[in-house]
Amino acid sequence: MLALRYYQPGKVEIEEIPCPQIMPGEVLVKVSACGVCATDIKTYLRGHPKIKPGTVLGHEISGVIVEANQAADWQPGLRVAVAPYVPCFQCDQCQRGNFTQCDHLMDVLTDPGGFSEFVRVPAHIVKHGLVVLPDELSLVEATLAEPLACCIHGLEALKVSSLDRVLIIGDGPMGLLQAEAARAMNVRQIIVVGKTPARLERAAKTADVVIHAGEMDVAAAVQAAAPGGADKVLISVGSAEVAQTAFQYVHKGGMVNLFAGLPKDAVLTVDPGQIHYDEVGFIGTFGFAPAHFKKAIEWLAQKRIHTEGIITATVPLSDARAAIRDVAEYRGIKSVITFSEKEELISIP
């Protein structure tokens, strides 16, 4: 089968590799579509300490089961979304309900990554992270389940409510999905800050207020929209400089979520008086739990999440390099690699 393998920054190759063989309890999925995510782009541009040369990238996977080996309730022909990982449910963190901090979260992964024609889904993921797609949800749209699940986790951790003014710093795919998820949660107001005109134009379809950081005084614009500051702030840009500004925009009694990962040597300075006297909370969130993944698929199928204009390109595996470069250079918003000539290659509005 064909797969896109990463070797070093700037070098990926489409190669023929063996199709994985499944063991009892496992299923083999023919990949229909796999989204290109920020981790794929960062790895391509700069490398990743946990991604070894020869790794097949891609983890936002949807497809069709073609083989099941003693996997109860699973049979060929089912359309599915595949979670890239699931918690063990046994360790101390899992017992506390901190599933994204599971001690064994990445011990079991799909084999190989989603930029391949087929993936083996291990039994533990079959049991906890394989979800049948409702008929209302296309295989291309289903690739948004994984990133949307991360957004749902981030917003739930902030304990958002209908009284909240939510500020999202970042107009990339995650920021746009956070805005959609916040709207589905019926928050009072959504404010999106970004710098890319096409992405801000898409943000305006969901958010109440859109702020162009390159042309406006962000602090003044946030104060005008939400006097005193936003109740909940999501930092969805992987920049320490940008993250540092977030505390200027939060209301007393509010909360800031460092959603985007920062370089390992990044340092943030926090005013202890703001934390103590204003009772501003500062948290971070990573990944998702199985419940978030299932909720994401439900919301996508129910059209509570509007995907129009977020997925801006569907391309075959042969064009994967160009798709990664396009997203890295802010051309388009979200690209999806496709492996079929039928439903999955739908035209995206």
C-alpha positions, 0 to 999 in steps of 0.5 A, a space after each residue: 500500500 502507499 503511505 506518506 513517510 516523514 524522514 526529516 524536516 522538509 523531507 517526506 516521501 510517498 512509498 510502498 509499504 506492507 499492509 498491516 496484518 490484524 490480530 484478534 480483536 482488531 480491525 483493518 480500515 481502508 482510509 477514506 480521508 485524513 486531515 492535515 493538522 498542526 502537528 503534521 505541519 510542525 513535524 514537516 517544518 521543524 521535526 518532532 522529538 517523539 516522531 522518528 524518521 520513517 513514521 507515517 504522519 496523520 491522525 485525523 482518520 475516517 474510513 471503511 472497515 474492510 476486515 475484522 478479526 474476532 472483533 465483536 459488533 464490527 464488520 466490513 462495510 461500516 463507515 467509521 472515525 478512528 481515534 488515534 489514541 485512548 486512555 488505559 482507564 486503569 492508571 491513577 490519572 484515569 481513576 481520577 477522570 484525568 484521561 488526557 493525562 493517562 500514564 499510557 495514553 500513547 502506548 497504543 496507536 493506529 498502525 501506521 498513521 493516517 496518510 496511508 491507504 490502510 490502518 490497523 486499529 488495535 483492539 483497545 482503540 476498537 473498544 474505546 475509540 472506534 465510532 460508527 459514522 451516522 449517515 448524515 456525516 460525510 467521511 471528509 467532515 468526519 476528519 474534523 472529529 479529532 480536532 473538534 474533540 480537543 476543542 470541546 475538551 478545552 472549553 469544558 475545562 474552562 467551564 463555559 456557560 451561557 453567561 460567558 464572553 469567550 475570547 479565542 486568540 487564533 484564527 486557524 482551524 482550531 480557533 475556528 472550531 473552538 468558535 463553532 463549539 462555543 456557539 454550540 454551547 450557547 455562550 453569551 458572546 464569542 470574540 476571535 482575534 487573528 491576522 489572516 483575512 480569509 480566516 477572519 472572514 470565516 470566523 465572522 460567520 460564527 463569532 460576534 466580534 472579529 478583531 484583526 490583530 495586525 490592524 487594530 489595538 487588540 486590548 482596546 477592541 476587546 474592552 469595547 466588546 467585553 467591558 472588563 475583559 472576557 470571562 474565558 480566554 483560549 490561547 490558540 496560537 503557539 507563540 509565547 509572545 501572543 500567549 503573554 498578552 492573554 492576561 490583559 484581556 481576561 475579566 476578574 474571576 475569569 480563566 485563561 486556557 493555554 490551548 496551543 503548545 509552546 516551544 519547550 524553552 518558552 517562559 510566561 510571566 504571570 502577575 500573582 496579584 491577578 491570580 490572587 486578588 482577581 482570582 483569575 484561573 490559568 489552565 492548559 488542556 491537551 488532547 481529548 478523551 473518548 467522550 469528547 470524540 463521540 460528542 464531536 461526531 454527534 455534533 458534526 452529524 447534528 449540524 451543530 457544528 458548521 463546517 462550511 469554509 473550514 475544510 478548504 481543500 481535499 487532495 489525493 495522497 500524491 499532492 500531500 506535500 503541496 497540501 502541507 506546504 499550503 497550510 504551513 504558508 497560510 493558503 487555505 484553512 484546513 486540508 484533507 488527504 483523500 483516498 477514494 474517488 466517490 463520496 469522500 471527494 465531495 466539493 467543499 463550499 
